[in-house]
Amino acid sequence: MTGTEFRAQHGDPATWTTADIEAQQNLAEIDALPTHTPDEPAEASAPATA
């Protein structure tokens, strides 16, 4: 589940419990991580730095 899917399923954030808020924040942090497949090194999908 993504942070966006969580928000869609749980409705108005004003009605969320503390646990709901923490769960959504954790999912949003996971969504922000770089993605890679098990067959490629993690560095291959990391954002380029200048």
PDBQT receptor file of N, H, CA, C and O in Angstrom, charges set to zero:
ATOM      1  N   MET A   1       0.848  -1.168   0.000  1.00  0.00    +0.000 N 
ATOM      2  CA  MET A   1       0.000   0.000   0.000  1.00  0.00    +0.000 C 
ATOM      3  C   MET A   1       0.894   1.232   0.000  1.00  0.00    +0.000 C 
ATOM      4  O   MET A   1       1.906   1.281   0.700  1.00  0.00    +0.000 OA
ATOM      5  N   THR A   2       0.517   2.202  -0.775  1.00  0.00    +0.000 N 
ATOM      6  H   THR A   2      -0.305   2.162  -1.343  1.00  0.00    +0.000 HD
ATOM      7  CA  THR A   2       1.262   3.459  -0.828  1.00  0.00    +0.000 C 
ATOM      8  C   THR A   2       0.603   4.485   0.094  1.00  0.00    +0.000 C 
ATOM      9  O   THR A   2      -0.517   4.285   0.564  1.00  0.00    +0.000 OA
ATOM     10  N   GLY A   3       1.306   5.570   0.341  1.00  0.00    +0.000 N 
ATOM     11  H   GLY A   3       2.216   5.732  -0.040  1.00  0.00    +0.000 HD
ATOM     12  CA  GLY A   3       0.734   6.651   1.134  1.00  0.00    +0.000 C 
ATOM     13  C   GLY A   3      -0.522   7.216   0.495  1.00  0.00    +0.000 C 
ATOM     14  O   GLY A   3      -1.473   7.565   1.193  1.00  0.00    +0.000 OA
ATOM     15  N   THR A   4      -0.531   7.306  -0.823  1.00  0.00    +0.000 N 
ATOM     16  H   THR A   4       0.241   7.022  -1.390  1.00  0.00    +0.000 HD
ATOM     17  CA  THR A   4      -1.706   7.810  -1.546  1.00  0.00    +0.000 C 
ATOM     18  C   THR A   4      -2.888   6.859  -1.398  1.00  0.00    +0.000 C 
ATOM     19  O   THR A   4      -4.015   7.300  -1.176  1.00  0.00    +0.000 OA
ATOM     20  N   GLU A   5      -2.638   5.562  -1.520  1.00  0.00    +0.000 N 
ATOM     21  H   GLU A   5      -1.722   5.204  -1.700  1.00  0.00    +0.000 HD
ATOM     22  CA  GLU A   5      -3.707   4.575  -1.348  1.00  0.00    +0.000 C 
ATOM     23  C   GLU A   5      -4.267   4.637   0.078  1.00  0.00    +0.000 C 
ATOM     24  O   GLU A   5      -5.476   4.528   0.282  1.00  0.00    +0.000 OA
ATOM     25  N   PHE A   6      -3.394   4.808   1.044  1.00  0.00    +0.000 N 
ATOM     26  H   PHE A   6      -2.412   4.896   0.879  1.00  0.00    +0.000 HD
ATOM     27  CA  PHE A   6      -3.830   4.913   2.435  1.00  0.00    +0.000 C 
ATOM     28  C   PHE A   6      -4.775   6.093   2.600  1.00  0.00    +0.000 C 
ATOM     29  O   PHE A   6      -5.839   5.966   3.207  1.00  0.00    +0.000 OA
ATOM     30  N   ARG A   7      -4.380   7.243   2.056  1.00  0.00    +0.000 N 
ATOM     31  H   ARG A   7      -3.516   7.346   1.564  1.00  0.00    +0.000 HD
ATOM     32  CA  ARG A   7      -5.225   8.445   2.170  1.00  0.00    +0.000 C 
ATOM     33  C   ARG A   7      -6.585   8.225   1.507  1.00  0.00    +0.000 C 
ATOM     34  O   ARG A   7      -7.612   8.648   2.037  1.00  0.00    +0.000 OA
ATOM     35  N   ALA A   8      -6.588   7.568   0.358  1.00  0.00    +0.000 N 
ATOM     36  H   ALA A   8      -5.754   7.224  -0.073  1.00  0.00    +0.000 HD
ATOM     37  CA  ALA A   8      -7.842   7.318  -0.354  1.00  0.00    +0.000 C 
ATOM     38  C   ALA A   8      -8.764   6.401   0.457  1.00  0.00    +0.000 C 
ATOM     39  O   ALA A   8      -9.979   6.600   0.466  1.00  0.00    +0.000 OA
ATOM     40  N   GLN A   9      -8.206   5.416   1.125  1.00  0.00    +0.000 N 
ATOM     41  H   GLN A   9      -7.220   5.254   1.117  1.00  0.00    +0.000 HD
ATOM     42  CA  GLN A   9      -9.007   4.458   1.885  1.00  0.00    +0.000 C 
ATOM     43  C   GLN A   9      -9.464   4.994   3.235  1.00  0.00    +0.000 C 
ATOM     44  O   GLN A   9     -10.492   4.560   3.755  1.00  0.00    +0.000 OA
ATOM     45  N   HIS A  10      -8.711   5.936   3.812  1.00  0.00    +0.000 N 
ATOM     46  H   HIS A  10      -7.876   6.289   3.390  1.00  0.00    +0.000 HD
ATOM     47  CA  HIS A  10      -9.020   6.395   5.164  1.00  0.00    +0.000 C 
ATOM     48  C   HIS A  10      -9.743   7.738   5.221  1.00  0.00    +0.000 C 
ATOM     49  O   HIS A  10     -10.071   8.216   6.307  1.00  0.00    +0.000 OA
ATOM     50  N   GLY A  11      -9.992   8.348   4.072  1.00  0.00    +0.000 N 
ATOM     51  H   GLY A  11      -9.726   7.960   3.190  1.00  0.00    +0.000 HD
ATOM     52  CA  GLY A  11     -10.803   9.561   4.044  1.00  0.00    +0.000 C 
ATOM     53  C   GLY A  11     -10.123  10.780   4.644  1.00  0.00    +0.000 C 
ATOM     54  O   GLY A  11      -8.903  10.931   4.584  1.00  0.00    +0.000 OA
ATOM     55  N   ASP A  12     -10.947  11.648   5.226  1.00  0.00    +0.000 N 
ATOM     56  H   ASP A  12     -11.938  11.526   5.275  1.00  0.00    +0.000 HD
ATOM     57  CA  ASP A  12     -10.515  12.947   5.737  1.00  0.00    +0.000 C 
ATOM     58  C   ASP A  12      -9.461  12.792   6.835  1.00  0.00    +0.000 C 
ATOM     59  O   ASP A  12      -9.734  12.186   7.871  1.00  0.00    +0.000 OA
ATOM     60  N   PRO A  13      -8.247  13.340   6.615  1.00  0.00    +0.000 N 
ATOM     61  CA  PRO A  13      -7.202  13.229   7.629  1.00  0.00    +0.000 C 
ATOM     62  C   PRO A  13      -7.583  13.877   8.971  1.00  0.00    +0.000 C 
ATOM     63  O   PRO A  13      -7.004  13.540  10.004  1.00  0.00    +0.000 OA
ATOM     64  N   ALA A  14      -8.533  14.785   8.961  1.00  0.00    +0.000 N 
ATOM     65  H   ALA A  14      -9.004  15.059   8.122  1.00  0.00    +0.000 HD
ATOM     66  CA  ALA A  14      -8.958  15.427  10.212  1.00  0.00    +0.000 C 
ATOM     67  C   ALA A  14      -9.587  14.420  11.174  1.00  0.00    +0.000 C 
ATOM     68  O   ALA A  14      -9.664  14.675  12.376  1.00  0.00    +0.000 OA
ATOM     69  N   THR A  15     -10.036  13.280  10.652  1.00  0.00    +0.000 N 
ATOM     70  H   THR A  15      -9.974  13.073   9.675  1.00  0.00    +0.000 HD
ATOM     71  CA  THR A  15     -10.681  12.275  11.500  1.00  0.00    +0.000 C 
ATOM     72  C   THR A  15      -9.738  11.124  11.865  1.00  0.00    +0.000 C 
ATOM     73  O   THR A  15     -10.144  10.185  12.549  1.00  0.00    +0.000 OA
ATOM     74  N   TRP A  16      -8.499  11.191  11.417  1.00  0.00    +0.000 N 
ATOM     75  H   TRP A  16      -8.169  11.954  10.861  1.00  0.00    +0.000 HD
ATOM     76  CA  TRP A  16      -7.555  10.109  11.656  1.00  0.00    +0.000 C 
ATOM     77  C   TRP A  16      -7.104  10.072  13.112  1.00  0.00    +0.000 C 
ATOM     78  O   TRP A  16      -7.045  11.099  13.787  1.00  0.00    +0.000 OA
ATOM     79  N   THR A  17      -6.788   8.867  13.578  1.00  0.00    +0.000 N 
ATOM     80  H   THR A  17      -6.836   8.033  13.029  1.00  0.00    +0.000 HD
ATOM     81  CA  THR A  17      -6.189   8.701  14.900  1.00  0.00    +0.000 C 
ATOM     82  C   THR A  17      -4.686   8.946  14.775  1.00  0.00    +0.000 C 
ATOM     83  O   THR A  17      -4.156   9.080  13.672  1.00  0.00    +0.000 OA
ATOM     84  N   THR A  18      -4.019   9.003  15.907  1.00  0.00    +0.000 N 
ATOM     85  H   THR A  18      -4.449   8.894  16.804  1.00  0.00    +0.000 HD
ATOM     86  CA  THR A  18      -2.561   9.150  15.891  1.00  0.00    +0.000 C 
ATOM     87  C   THR A  18      -1.916   7.990  15.138  1.00  0.00    +0.000 C 
ATOM     88  O   THR A  18      -0.964   8.193  14.385  1.00  0.00    +0.000 OA
ATOM     89  N   ALA A  19      -2.427   6.783  15.335  1.00  0.00    +0.000 N 
ATOM     90  H   ALA A  19      -3.201   6.619  15.947  1.00  0.00    +0.000 HD
ATOM     91  CA  ALA A  19      -1.879   5.614  14.642  1.00  0.00    +0.000 C 
ATOM     92  C   ALA A  19      -2.058   5.733  13.129  1.00  0.00    +0.000 C 
ATOM     93  O   ALA A  19      -1.166   5.355  12.369  1.00  0.00    +0.000 OA
ATOM     94  N   ASP A  20      -3.208   6.258  12.685  1.00  0.00    +0.000 N 
ATOM     95  H   ASP A  20      -3.933   6.566  13.302  1.00  0.00    +0.000 HD
ATOM     96  CA  ASP A  20      -3.438   6.459  11.250  1.00  0.00    +0.000 C 
ATOM     97  C   ASP A  20      -2.417   7.441  10.672  1.00  0.00    +0.000 C 
ATOM     98  O   ASP A  20      -1.850   7.207   9.605  1.00  0.00    +0.000 OA
ATOM     99  N   ILE A  21      -2.193   8.537  11.389  1.00  0.00    +0.000 N 
ATOM    100  H   ILE A  21      -2.653   8.727  12.256  1.00  0.00    +0.000 HD
ATOM    101  CA  ILE A  21      -1.256   9.557  10.920  1.00  0.00    +0.000 C 
ATOM    102  C   ILE A  21       0.156   8.971  10.820  1.00  0.00    +0.000 C 
ATOM    103  O   ILE A  21       0.857   9.186   9.831  1.00  0.00    +0.000 OA
ATOM    104  N   GLU A  22       0.562   8.231  11.850  1.00  0.00    +0.000 N 
ATOM    105  H   GLU A  22      -0.007   8.057  12.653  1.00  0.00    +0.000 HD
ATOM    106  CA  GLU A  22       1.896   7.638  11.834  1.00  0.00    +0.000 C 
ATOM    107  C   GLU A  22       2.037   6.618  10.713  1.00  0.00    +0.000 C 
ATOM    108  O   GLU A  22       3.084   6.543  10.069  1.00  0.00    +0.000 OA
ATOM    109  N   ALA A  23       0.993   5.834  10.477  1.00  0.00    +0.000 N 
ATOM    110  H   ALA A  23       0.143   5.894  11.001  1.00  0.00    +0.000 HD
ATOM    111  CA  ALA A  23       1.036   4.842   9.399  1.00  0.00    +0.000 C 
ATOM    112  C   ALA A  23       1.181   5.536   8.045  1.00  0.00    +0.000 C 
ATOM    113  O   ALA A  23       1.979   5.108   7.211  1.00  0.00    +0.000 OA
ATOM    114  N   GLN A  24       0.418   6.600   7.824  1.00  0.00    +0.000 N 
ATOM    115  H   GLN A  24      -0.230   6.948   8.501  1.00  0.00    +0.000 HD
ATOM    116  CA  GLN A  24       0.496   7.319   6.546  1.00  0.00    +0.000 C 
ATOM    117  C   GLN A  24       1.862   7.942   6.375  1.00  0.00    +0.000 C 
ATOM    118  O   GLN A  24       2.412   7.912   5.275  1.00  0.00    +0.000 OA
ATOM    119  N   GLN A  25       2.428   8.507   7.431  1.00  0.00    +0.000 N 
ATOM    120  H   GLN A  25       1.980   8.532   8.325  1.00  0.00    +0.000 HD
ATOM    121  CA  GLN A  25       3.757   9.106   7.343  1.00  0.00    +0.000 C 
ATOM    122  C   GLN A  25       4.810   8.058   7.014  1.00  0.00    +0.000 C 
ATOM    123  O   GLN A  25       5.704   8.306   6.205  1.00  0.00    +0.000 OA
ATOM    124  N   ASN A  26       4.711   6.898   7.633  1.00  0.00    +0.000 N 
ATOM    125  H   ASN A  26       3.985   6.697   8.291  1.00  0.00    +0.000 HD
ATOM    126  CA  ASN A  26       5.655   5.820   7.342  1.00  0.00    +0.000 C 
ATOM    127  C   ASN A  26       5.541   5.360   5.896  1.00  0.00    +0.000 C 
ATOM    128  O   ASN A  26       6.555   5.148   5.231  1.00  0.00    +0.000 OA
ATOM    129  N   LEU A  27       4.316   5.206   5.404  1.00  0.00    +0.000 N 
ATOM    130  H   LEU A  27       3.493   5.378   5.944  1.00  0.00    +0.000 HD
ATOM    131  CA  LEU A  27       4.123   4.801   4.012  1.00  0.00    +0.000 C 
ATOM    132  C   LEU A  27       4.675   5.859   3.061  1.00  0.00    +0.000 C 
ATOM    133  O   LEU A  27       5.283   5.524   2.044  1.00  0.00    +0.000 OA
ATOM    134  N   ALA A  28       4.466   7.132   3.385  1.00  0.00    +0.000 N 
ATOM    135  H   ALA A  28       3.973   7.405   4.211  1.00  0.00    +0.000 HD
ATOM    136  CA  ALA A  28       4.987   8.212   2.538  1.00  0.00    +0.000 C 
ATOM    137  C   ALA A  28       6.518   8.183   2.500  1.00  0.00    +0.000 C 
ATOM    138  O   ALA A  28       7.115   8.429   1.452  1.00  0.00    +0.000 OA
ATOM    139  N   GLU A  29       7.153   7.885   3.635  1.00  0.00    +0.000 N 
ATOM    140  H   GLU A  29       6.668   7.685   4.487  1.00  0.00    +0.000 HD
ATOM    141  CA  GLU A  29       8.611   7.780   3.664  1.00  0.00    +0.000 C 
ATOM    142  C   GLU A  29       9.092   6.619   2.801  1.00  0.00    +0.000 C 
ATOM    143  O   GLU A  29      10.096   6.738   2.098  1.00  0.00    +0.000 OA
ATOM    144  N   ILE A  30       8.382   5.503   2.852  1.00  0.00    +0.000 N 
ATOM    145  H   ILE A  30       7.566   5.407   3.423  1.00  0.00    +0.000 HD
ATOM    146  CA  ILE A  30       8.739   4.347   2.027  1.00  0.00    +0.000 C 
ATOM    147  C   ILE A  30       8.570   4.695   0.550  1.00  0.00    +0.000 C 
ATOM    148  O   ILE A  30       9.406   4.330  -0.276  1.00  0.00    +0.000 OA
ATOM    149  N   ASP A  31       7.484   5.404   0.218  1.00  0.00    +0.000 N 
ATOM    150  H   ASP A  31       6.805   5.701   0.889  1.00  0.00    +0.000 HD
ATOM    151  CA  ASP A  31       7.252   5.809  -1.171  1.00  0.00    +0.000 C 
ATOM    152  C   ASP A  31       8.397   6.669  -1.703  1.00  0.00    +0.000 C 
ATOM    153  O   ASP A  31       8.694   6.633  -2.897  1.00  0.00    +0.000 OA
ATOM    154  N   ALA A  32       9.036   7.434  -0.833  1.00  0.00    +0.000 N 
ATOM    155  H   ALA A  32       8.795   7.463   0.137  1.00  0.00    +0.000 HD
ATOM    156  CA  ALA A  32      10.093   8.350  -1.253  1.00  0.00    +0.000 C 
ATOM    157  C   ALA A  32      11.436   7.648  -1.458  1.00  0.00    +0.000 C 
ATOM    158  O   ALA A  32      12.360   8.241  -2.016  1.00  0.00    +0.000 OA
ATOM    159  N   LEU A  33      11.556   6.391  -1.015  1.00  0.00    +0.000 N 
ATOM    160  H   LEU A  33      10.805   5.910  -0.563  1.00  0.00    +0.000 HD
ATOM    161  CA  LEU A  33      12.808   5.666  -1.187  1.00  0.00    +0.000 C 
ATOM    162  C   LEU A  33      13.047   5.334  -2.659  1.00  0.00    +0.000 C 
ATOM    163  O   LEU A  33      12.097   5.122  -3.412  1.00  0.00    +0.000 OA
ATOM    164  N   PRO A  34      14.311   5.288  -3.067  1.00  0.00    +0.000 N 
ATOM    165  CA  PRO A  34      14.594   4.867  -4.446  1.00  0.00    +0.000 C 
ATOM    166  C   PRO A  34      14.210   3.397  -4.630  1.00  0.00    +0.000 C 
ATOM    167  O   PRO A  34      14.317   2.596  -3.702  1.00  0.00    +0.000 OA
ATOM    168  N   THR A  35      13.771   3.065  -5.813  1.00  0.00    +0.000 N 
ATOM    169  H   THR A  35      13.683   3.716  -6.567  1.00  0.00    +0.000 HD
ATOM    170  CA  THR A  35      13.369   1.687  -6.078  1.00  0.00    +0.000 C 
ATOM    171  C   THR A  35      14.420   0.989  -6.924  1.00  0.00    +0.000 C 
ATOM    172  O   THR A  35      15.087   1.611  -7.751  1.00  0.00    +0.000 OA
ATOM    173  N   HIS A  36      14.555  -0.298  -6.707  1.00  0.00    +0.000 N 
ATOM    174  H   HIS A  36      14.014  -0.803  -6.035  1.00  0.00    +0.000 HD
ATOM    175  CA  HIS A  36      15.422  -1.116  -7.541  1.00  0.00    +0.000 C 
ATOM    176  C   HIS A  36      14.904  -2.548  -7.509  1.00  0.00    +0.000 C 
ATOM    177  O   HIS A  36      14.186  -2.944  -6.591  1.00  0.00    +0.000 OA
ATOM    178  N   THR A  37      15.267  -3.290  -8.493  1.00  0.00    +0.000 N 
ATOM    179  H   THR A  37      15.851  -2.968  -9.238  1.00  0.00    +0.000 HD
ATOM    180  CA  THR A  37      14.862  -4.693  -8.539  1.00  0.00    +0.000 C 
ATOM    181  C   THR A  37      15.959  -5.536  -7.910  1.00  0.00    +0.000 C 
ATOM    182  O   THR A  37      17.100  -5.085  -7.820  1.00  0.00    +0.000 OA
ATOM    183  N   PRO A  38      15.643  -6.747  -7.473  1.00  0.00    +0.000 N 
ATOM    184  CA  PRO A  38      16.678  -7.599  -6.873  1.00  0.00    +0.000 C 
ATOM    185  C   PRO A  38      17.823  -7.924  -7.827  1.00  0.00    +0.000 C 
ATOM    186  O   PRO A  38      18.908  -8.296  -7.380  1.00  0.00    +0.000 OA
ATOM    187  N   ASP A  39      17.600  -7.790  -9.125  1.00  0.00    +0.000 N 
ATOM    188  H   ASP A  39      16.719  -7.488  -9.488  1.00  0.00    +0.000 HD
ATOM    189  CA  ASP A  39      18.625  -8.123 -10.120  1.00  0.00    +0.000 C 
ATOM    190  C   ASP A  39      19.592  -6.986 -10.416  1.00  0.00    +0.000 C 
ATOM    191  O   ASP A  39      20.591  -7.193 -11.106  1.00  0.00    +0.000 OA
ATOM    192  N   GLU A  40      19.317  -5.802  -9.913  1.00  0.00    +0.000 N 
ATOM    193  H   GLU A  40      18.506  -5.634  -9.353  1.00  0.00    +0.000 HD
ATOM    194  CA  GLU A  40      20.214  -4.687 -10.174  1.00  0.00    +0.000 C 
ATOM    195  C   GLU A  40      20.748  -4.150  -8.845  1.00  0.00    +0.000 C 
ATOM    196  O   GLU A  40      20.053  -4.208  -7.831  1.00  0.00    +0.000 OA
ATOM    197  N   PRO A  41      21.962  -3.633  -8.844  1.00  0.00    +0.000 N 
ATOM    198  CA  PRO A  41      22.500  -3.056  -7.609  1.00  0.00    +0.000 C 
ATOM    199  C   PRO A  41      21.686  -1.837  -7.189  1.00  0.00    +0.000 C 
ATOM    200  O   PRO A  41      21.170  -1.114  -8.041  1.00  0.00    +0.000 OA
ATOM    201  N   ALA A  42      21.569  -1.608  -5.916  1.00  0.00    +0.000 N 
ATOM    202  H   ALA A  42      21.988  -2.195  -5.224  1.00  0.00    +0.000 HD
ATOM    203  CA  ALA A  42      20.791  -0.470  -5.411  1.00  0.00    +0.000 C 
ATOM    204  C   ALA A  42      21.316   0.850  -5.957  1.00  0.00    +0.000 C 
ATOM    205  O   ALA A  42      20.539   1.778  -6.178  1.00  0.00    +0.000 OA
ATOM    206  N   GLU A  43      22.620   0.948  -6.177  1.00  0.00    +0.000 N 
ATOM    207  H   GLU A  43      23.252   0.194  -5.997  1.00  0.00    +0.000 HD
ATOM    208  CA  GLU A  43      23.207   2.196  -6.686  1.00  0.00    +0.000 C 
ATOM    209  C   GLU A  43      22.686   2.551  -8.067  1.00  0.00    +0.000 C 
ATOM    210  O   GLU A  43      22.665   3.727  -8.432  1.00  0.00    +0.000 OA
ATOM    211  N   ALA A  44      22.262   1.553  -8.845  1.00  0.00    +0.000 N 
ATOM    212  H   ALA A  44      22.279   0.598  -8.548  1.00  0.00    +0.000 HD
ATOM    213  CA  ALA A  44      21.829   1.792 -10.214  1.00  0.00    +0.000 C 
ATOM    214  C   ALA A  44      20.565   2.633 -10.272  1.00  0.00    +0.000 C 
ATOM    215  O   ALA A  44      20.349   3.342 -11.255  1.00  0.00    +0.000 OA
ATOM    216  N   SER A  45      19.713   2.574  -9.232  1.00  0.00    +0.000 N 
ATOM    217  H   SER A  45      19.888   1.998  -8.434  1.00  0.00    +0.000 HD
ATOM    218  CA  SER A  45      18.470   3.343  -9.267  1.00  0.00    +0.000 C 
ATOM    219  C   SER A  45      18.514   4.549  -8.340  1.00  0.00    +0.000 C 
ATOM    220  O   SER A  45      17.528   5.279  -8.229  1.00  0.00    +0.000 OA
ATOM    221  N   ALA A  46      19.641   4.769  -7.674  1.00  0.00    +0.000 N 
ATOM    222  H   ALA A  46      20.442   4.176  -7.764  1.00  0.00    +0.000 HD
ATOM    223  CA  ALA A  46      19.753   5.923  -6.794  1.00  0.00    +0.000 C 
ATOM    224  C   ALA A  46      19.805   7.199  -7.624  1.00  0.00    +0.000 C 
ATOM    225  O   ALA A  46      20.356   7.211  -8.725  1.00  0.00    +0.000 OA
ATOM    226  N   PRO A  47      19.230   8.273  -7.090  1.00  0.00    +0.000 N 
ATOM    227  CA  PRO A  47      19.271   9.537  -7.839  1.00  0.00    +0.000 C 
ATOM    228  C   PRO A  47      20.707  10.011  -8.023  1.00  0.00    +0.000 C 
ATOM    229  O   PRO A  47      21.538   9.862  -7.127  1.00  0.00    +0.000 OA
ATOM    230  N   ALA A  48      20.987  10.573  -9.170  1.00  0.00    +0.000 N 
ATOM    231  H   ALA A  48      20.312  10.695  -9.898  1.00  0.00    +0.000 HD
ATOM    232  CA  ALA A  48      22.320  11.098  -9.456  1.00  0.00    +0.000 C 
ATOM    233  C   ALA A  48      22.577  12.336  -8.611  1.00  0.00    +0.000 C 
ATOM    234  O   ALA A  48      21.678  13.151  -8.401  1.00  0.00    +0.000 OA
ATOM    235  N   THR A  49      23.783  12.472  -8.136  1.00  0.00    +0.000 N 
ATOM    236  H   THR A  49      24.513  11.810  -8.306  1.00  0.00    +0.000 HD
ATOM    237  CA  THR A  49      24.150  13.653  -7.361  1.00  0.00    +0.000 C 
ATOM    238  C   THR A  49      25.159  14.468  -8.136  1.00  0.00    +0.000 C 
ATOM    239  O   THR A  49      25.986  13.929  -8.872  1.00  0.00    +0.000 OA
ATOM    240  N   ALA A  50      25.082  15.769  -7.964  1.00  0.00    +0.000 N 
ATOM    241  H   ALA A  50      24.411  16.207  -7.366  1.00  0.00    +0.000 HD
ATOM    242  CA  ALA A  50      25.983  16.651  -8.712  1.00  0.00    +0.000 C 
ATOM    243  C   ALA A  50      27.200  16.993  -7.922  1.00  0.00    +0.000 C 
ATOM    244  O   ALA A  50      28.063  17.727  -8.404  1.00  0.00    +0.000 OA
TER     245      ALA A  50
